[in-house]
Amino acid sequence: MPRNVAVVFVHGIFNKSLNFSEPMRKALSRRLGNKASYVSFQRVIWADEVRDQQQAFMERAIAAEDIADNLLRRLILEGLGDAAAYQKAHRPENSSYHNIQRCISNVLDKLDDEGHADRPLIFIGHSLGCHIISSYAWDMNKLKQRTRKLKDVSPFRRLDTFAGFVTLGSNMPLFTFAFGPKRVYPITAAPYHPTLNLVPAFPGVALQDALKEKARWLNFFSRRDVLGFPLKPLYKTDQLNGRVRDIAVVSEPRRSKAVPFLSAVSAHTGYWTNETVLDETTTLIRDFID
């Protein structure tokens, strides 16, 4: 009997499109054929949590000092500004970090309302979205094990059915350098606690053994993408538990290779329709439907 699966897309920096995931969703649906009917696709749009503030500042700065308003400045403001905004604050009030995570929670709540409390969950993230998903899963894992706040919600909503993680052009290593190397853990490793015996966030603890065996983290990167990195060098081998695959792809159009800047930009944005990405991701989804 086919199994229902949920797939959630999370965008990265500088996103301006509400339909950023549509090319990949359509391509995956075509590849899945009639099995696509068992998949609920949803997308997380979080840019609005920071974009209004960025644009308001830009307008004030132009009015005050008549600074140049061009594509490069907008790229810095709305690109690096997105990454700078996603910094964890101790208090959830008036915090972009918590507001962005709340965007994920709202999408998961919507999916949870459909039923299927034990269906596998697959996240697909691009660029900063990879780090956002990883930190969300990490925070959720600590919260549900250290408190009773999530004791009454479904396994799906607790991320206990987290079965697949697809990262496209991940820049997660950049967000680890504030910590010493001994404090850098992937979601495949349990967080440290002096007295509690905690478990990793991935794969989800509520997955059946057969499904847990299929759980994997696919990390796609292009060697020309200056914002996309392999992830295995970031962690100790025993922390990954054999779950992570770094997969090099050619995500940039071949005609752009002659211009290094264009090649780097197109490589970072080209994962959504890359054939290898689509084939591997389709196989991942199909493994959990079957």
C-alpha positions in Angstrom: 0.0 0.0 0.0 1.6 3.4 -1.0 2.4 5.7 1.8 1.7 9.5 2.0 4.7 11.7 2.1 5.2 15.4 2.9 7.8 17.5 1.0 8.6 21.0 2.3 10.7 23.5 0.3 12.6 26.4 2.1 14.3 29.2 0.0 17.6 30.9 0.6 18.9 34.5 0.5 17.6 37.2 -1.9 14.4 35.3 -2.8 11.7 37.5 -4.3 9.5 34.8 -5.8 6.5 33.2 -4.2 6.9 30.3 -6.6 10.6 29.7 -6.1 10.1 25.9 -5.8 7.6 25.4 -8.7 10.2 24.3 -11.3 11.4 21.6 -9.0 8.0 20.6 -7.8 6.7 20.2 -11.3 9.8 18.2 -12.4 9.5 15.9 -9.4 5.8 15.4 -10.0 6.5 14.4 -13.6 9.1 11.9 -12.6 6.9 10.4 -9.9 4.0 9.9 -12.3 0.9 8.6 -10.6 2.8 8.3 -7.3 2.8 12.1 -7.1 -0.7 11.9 -5.8 0.7 10.6 -2.5 2.9 13.6 -2.0 1.9 16.9 -0.3 4.2 19.7 -1.5 4.4 22.9 0.5 6.8 25.8 0.5 8.0 28.1 3.3 8.2 31.8 2.4 10.2 33.6 5.1 11.8 36.6 3.2 8.9 38.9 4.2 10.1 38.6 7.8 13.2 40.7 7.0 12.5 42.3 3.6 10.3 45.1 4.7 12.8 46.2 7.3 15.6 46.1 4.8 13.7 48.1 2.2 12.5 50.7 4.7 16.1 51.2 5.8 17.2 51.6 2.2 14.6 54.3 1.6 15.7 56.2 4.7 19.3 56.0 3.7 18.7 57.3 0.2 16.6 60.1 1.6 19.2 61.0 4.2 22.5 60.7 2.2 21.5 60.1 -1.4 23.5 56.9 -1.5 23.7 54.9 -4.8 20.7 52.5 -5.2 21.9 49.7 -7.5 21.7 46.0 -8.0 25.0 45.3 -6.1 23.9 47.3 -3.0 20.5 45.5 -3.1 22.3 42.2 -3.4 24.4 43.0 -0.3 21.4 44.4 1.7 18.9 41.6 0.8 21.5 38.8 0.4 24.0 39.2 3.2 21.3 41.0 5.2 19.2 37.8 5.1 22.0 35.8 6.6 22.8 38.4 9.2 19.2 38.5 10.3 19.1 34.8 11.0 21.0 35.0 14.3 19.6 33.3 17.4 18.2 35.6 20.0 17.6 34.6 23.6 14.1 36.1 23.6 11.6 35.1 20.9 9.9 38.5 20.9 10.8 40.8 18.0 13.4 38.2 16.7 13.9 37.5 13.1 15.3 34.1 14.0 12.2 33.0 15.8 9.9 34.7 13.3 11.5 32.7 10.4 11.3 29.5 12.3 7.6 30.3 13.0 7.1 30.3 9.2 8.2 26.7 9.1 6.0 25.9 12.1 3.0 27.4 10.3 3.5 25.2 7.2 4.0 22.1 9.3 0.8 22.9 11.2 -1.1 23.2 7.8 0.3 19.8 6.7 -0.5 18.3 10.1 -4.1 19.4 9.8 -4.4 17.1 6.7 -4.0 14.1 9.0 -1.4 11.3 8.3 0.3 11.9 11.6 3.0 9.3 10.9 3.8 10.2 7.3 7.5 10.7 6.4 8.7 14.3 6.1 11.3 15.5 3.6 12.8 18.9 3.7 14.4 20.5 0.6 16.4 23.6 1.3 18.5 26.0 -0.8 21.4 28.2 0.3 20.6 29.8 3.7 17.4 27.7 3.7 19.6 24.6 4.4 20.9 26.2 7.6 17.4 27.4 8.6 16.0 23.8 8.3 19.0 22.3 10.2 18.7 24.8 13.0 15.0 24.4 13.2 15.3 20.6 13.5 18.1 21.0 16.1 16.1 23.4 18.2 12.9 21.3 17.9 14.9 18.2 18.9 16.2 19.8 22.1 12.8 21.3 23.0 10.9 18.1 22.7 13.5 16.1 24.7 14.1 18.7 27.5 10.6 20.0 28.0 7.0 18.8 27.8 5.8 21.6 25.5 5.4 19.3 22.5 4.1 16.2 24.3 0.5 16.5 22.9 1.3 17.1 19.2 1.6 14.5 16.5 4.8 12.6 15.6 4.8 14.5 12.3 4.6 17.8 14.0 7.4 16.9 16.5 9.6 16.0 13.4 9.7 12.4 14.7 9.0 11.3 11.1 11.8 13.4 9.6 13.0 11.0 6.9 14.9 13.0 4.2 17.0 16.1 3.9 18.0 17.6 0.6 20.4 20.5 0.7 21.1 22.6 -2.5 24.1 24.9 -2.5 24.4 24.7 1.3 26.5 27.4 3.0 26.0 25.8 6.5 29.7 25.8 7.2 29.8 29.6 7.3 27.5 29.6 10.3 29.6 27.3 12.4 32.8 29.3 12.7 31.5 31.2 15.7 31.9 28.0 17.6 34.9 25.9 18.5 35.2 22.7 16.4 34.2 20.6 19.4 30.8 22.4 19.5 29.9 21.8 15.9 27.3 19.0 15.6 25.2 17.8 12.6 21.5 16.9 13.2 22.6 13.3 12.8 24.3 13.5 16.2 22.7 13.9 19.6 23.1 17.2 21.4 25.3 17.1 24.5 23.6 17.1 27.9 25.3 16.3 31.2 22.5 14.1 32.6 20.0 13.3 29.8 20.6 10.7 27.2 19.4 12.6 24.1 18.9 11.3 20.6 19.7 12.9 17.2 17.1 15.0 15.3 17.6 12.9 12.1 16.3 10.5 11.3 13.0 10.9 13.2 12.6 8.4 16.1 9.0 7.5 15.1 10.0 6.1 11.7 9.6 2.4 11.3 12.9 0.5 11.2 12.5 -0.2 7.5 12.0 3.5 6.8 14.7 4.6 9.1 17.1 2.5 7.0 16.1 4.5 4.0 16.6 7.9 5.6 19.4 10.0 4.1 20.7 13.5 3.7 21.6 14.4 0.1 23.9 17.5 -0.2 24.3 18.8 -3.7 27.0 21.2 -4.5 28.8 22.6 -7.6 32.5 23.2 -7.5 31.9 26.5 -9.2 29.3 27.6 -6.6 31.2 29.8 -4.2 28.3 29.6 -1.7 27.8 25.8 -1.9 30.0 23.4 0.0 30.4 19.7 0.7 29.4 18.9 4.3 31.4 15.8 5.3 34.6 17.9 5.9 32.6 19.9 8.5 31.9 17.0 10.8 33.5 14.0 12.3 32.7 10.8 10.4 31.1 9.1 13.4 28.7 12.0 13.8 27.2 11.4 10.4 26.2 7.8 11.0 26.5 7.1 7.3 23.5 9.3 6.5 25.1 12.1 4.5 26.0 12.0 0.8 27.9 14.9 -0.8 27.1 14.9 -4.5 28.9 17.1 -6.9 26.9 18.4 -9.8 27.3 20.8 -12.7 24.4 23.2 -11.8 25.6 26.1 -14.0 24.9 26.4 -17.7 28.0 25.5 -19.8 27.8 28.8 -21.6 28.4 30.7 -18.4 31.8 29.0 -17.6 33.8 31.5 -19.5 32.7 34.3 -17.1 33.6 33.4 -13.5 31.1 35.6 -11.8 28.2 34.5 -14.0 29.3 30.9 -13.5 29.3 31.2 -9.7 25.9 32.9 -9.6 24.2 30.5 -12.1 25.8 27.5 -10.3 24.1 28.7 -7.0 20.7 29.1 -8.6 20.8 26.2 -11.0 20.1 23.3 -8.6 16.3 23.4 -8.8 16.3 22.0 -12.3 19.5 20.0 -12.4 18.9 16.5 -13.7 21.1 14.7 -11.1 19.3 16.6 -8.3 15.9 15.8 -9.6 16.7 12.1 -10.2 18.2 11.5 -6.8 15.4 13.5 -5.0 12.8 11.6 -6.9 14.3 8.3 -5.8 14.4 9.5 -2.2 10.7 10.5 -2.3 9.7 7.3 -4.1 11.5 5.2 -1.5 9.2 6.5 1.2 6.0 6.2 -0.9 6.8 2.6 -1.5 
